[in-house]
Every structure is written in C-alpha cells, then in structure tokens.
C-alpha cells in the first residue's frame, strides 16, 4: 500500500546527510528557450554559476537529502527574474515555495560574498575606463557615472518612517556607479529611502574612497542632486556661454549610461521593479537581494550577456531631488570644473 507524504522538511532537503542531493530537475532535460524564458539565462551561463557557487551551496550535515547547488541556483534565478515565489516555479524544479525561499537566501549570500563589483586599480585599465567614457560624448577624465535609485520594500517593523521616500513609499535608496558599458563599479544598497541622494553620498563609503585613496587625476559624473566636488563633476544649473552648454550636453549624454544601467537591471531582475509587488523582506535582506542582482548583472556582462533595454515601469527609479540647492561652494571644485570648461569645451 502506498504511503502518502504530506509535508517535506525544508531543512532536510537543503542540508542533507551524507551529502546526497535531491535532483528532480535536470538542465539537460529542457530546451535553451525554456531556460531563458523561465530563469532569464542560457544553459552555459547557468553551468558557470553552478561551478562558481557550488562549493558555497554544498553543505553536508547530519540530515537527510540536500537540494543540489544546481537546483538552488535555478530557484534563485527564477525569483530574481520573475519577482515572486510562484508555485509553478517550485513545481518545475520539484521543491516547495518554502524551500525556494531558503534557496534564494543561500544563493543570495553566495553572490554577496563574491568580489565582482569594484573599481579598477591598474593604470592601463583606469586609462581604458577614461577612454571609453571619452568616446561617448567627449567628456575627459571620467572614472564612472554615479546616481541613486529606489527599490520598494515592505514596511519594516522598526524605524518605519526612515524608509519612507519622497513619494510616500517604503524603499531602499541605492547608490551605484557604473562604467561606460554599464558594469557596476560600486553598489551601496542599504540606505533608507528617506535619505536624499546628497546625504547618501555624503555618508557613503564611496566618498571616503575618493577623498582618501582613489585616483586624483579623474572624477565621477553626478547629476544636480549631488554637490560639486573635486572628484565629482556636476552640470551647471544655469548655463550661459556656449562652452557651458557644450559641457552640460556632454555631461548629460555621458551620465545617461547609469540611467540605462538602472533600466537594464530593473528589466532583467523583476524582483526589483515593483511589478510583482515590493520585496517582502527586512531592509537588510532586501539590501542583500539587490546587491546579489548587481553582482549577477556584472557577471552576465562579463560573459557577453548585454541587455540594453527600453524603460520599464516599476518602483526602481531615480530620485527627483530639488536641484537648486545643490550648487557647491567648494572653490577648488569650482576651479577644476571651470578649467575643464576652458580646456575641453571652449
């Protein structure tokens, strides 16, 4: 007589005795089209992720059978790219929604621990970075473009108001820098949504990096929500001369790369765009999920999976700050911008 199994122990599935694995889903059993449409990435890229993260996701314990790294990665990719713990997704790979949630947590932690987001340090790569930006619109010395974007989260239990942004939504304000291809060079995803962009930058590790250690012979480009600094060039609020107009046009065309990057990330990782609702996690866990998607974005670009996409709707969007207050009184920063105007745009 058959004995029905009513409930599967998720811990039993995830962590396993004797390191046996539960493999109800096989990559080789489905088409490439199915993998891309369901999990967002092609077969060979998924195999690469299994090799990259497999050791971190294989955790032998004293319990029974574990979900394989391959299945855990598919569960996480399904969540990142769809934005919901769908029953059909769990059914497709043979695990429950509760198990999927644990898989997402494991894979997220594994991604966050990887060093795929950083500024280049060797001179040749730094020069190549500047050359790529210069090729876009003739703006010299650019080491990256910086901006903030909000990702909607559920209302946290504590410090609720600190996460309410200017639109009345609970969010994290994420500070990011990218290169001319959209590769992220910095990502700080933990800032409360109530903080304006200029405050986020003022308190960010990025500021400490550029003021104490990073490249003195270049700068980032930021929009008018930030203060002008010696290492951060902003547009002129009221351009008057032809040189100032040319500077602003080159600045805007170059800075547009970060806007395209935000759209790309939002389009590829639907868990961030708000179309399936807000991230249903604490601010800390939501921050880790955002950062994991950023890491995965960089890895995908490294493997040639460019997705320059059209704008999408949702709550991962740039801030709309009052720009009039952002003109800097930093005389040295003003001198550097004026010299840039005279040297390259006059």
C-alpha positions, 0 to 999 in steps of 0.5 A: 500500500502506498504511503502518502507524504504530506509535508517535506522538511525544508531543512532536510532537503537543503542540508542533507546527510551524507551529502546526497542531493535531491535532483528532480530537475535536470538542465539537460532535460529542457530546451535553451528557450525554456531556460531563458524564458523561465530563469532569464539565462542560457544553459552555459551561463547557468553551468558557470554559476553552478561551478562558481557557487557550488562549493558555497551551496554544498553543505553536508550535515547530519540530515537527510537529502540536500537540494543540489547547488544546481537546483538552488541556483535555478530557484534563485534565478527564477525569483530574481527574474520573475519577482515572486515565489510562484508555485509553478516555479517550485513545481518545475524544479520539484521543491516547495515555495518554502524551500525556494525561499531558503534557496534564494537566501543561500544563493543570495549570500553566495553572490554577496560574498563574491568580489565582482563589483569594484573599481579598477586599480591598474593604470592601463585599465583606469586609462581604458575606463577614461577612454571609453567614457571619452568616446561617448560624448567627449567628456575627459577624465571620467572614472564612472557615472554615479546616481541613486535609485529606489527599490520598494520594500515592505514596511519594516517593523522598526524605524518605519518612517526612515524608509519612507521616500519622497513619494510616500513609499517604503524603499531602499535608496541605492547608490551605484556607479557604473562604467561606460558599458554599464558594469557596476563599479560600486553598489551601496544598497542599504540606505533608507529611502528617506535619505536624499541622494546628497546625504547618501553620498555624503555618508557613503563609503564611496566618498571616503574612497575618493577623498582618501585613496582613489585616483586624483587625476579623474572624477565621477559624473553626478547629476544636480542632486549631488554637490560639486566636488573635486572628484565629482563633476556636476552640470551647471544649473544655469548655463550661459556661454556656449562652452557651458552648454557644450559641457552640460550636453556632454555631461548629460549624454555621458551620465545617461549610461547609469540611467540605462544601467538602472533600466537594464537591471530593473528589466532583467531582475523583476524582483526589483521593479515593483511589478510583482509587488515590493520585496517582502523582506527586512531592509537588510535582506532586501539590501542583500537581494539587490546587491546579489542582482548587481553582482549577477548583472556584472557577471552576465556582462562579463560573459557577453550577456548585454541587455540594453533595454527600453524603460520599464515601469516599476518602483526602481527609479531615480530620485527627483531631488530639488536641484537648486540647492545643490550648487557647491561652494567648494572653490577648488571644485569650482576651479577644476570644473571651470578649467575643464570648461576652458580646456575641453569645451571652449 
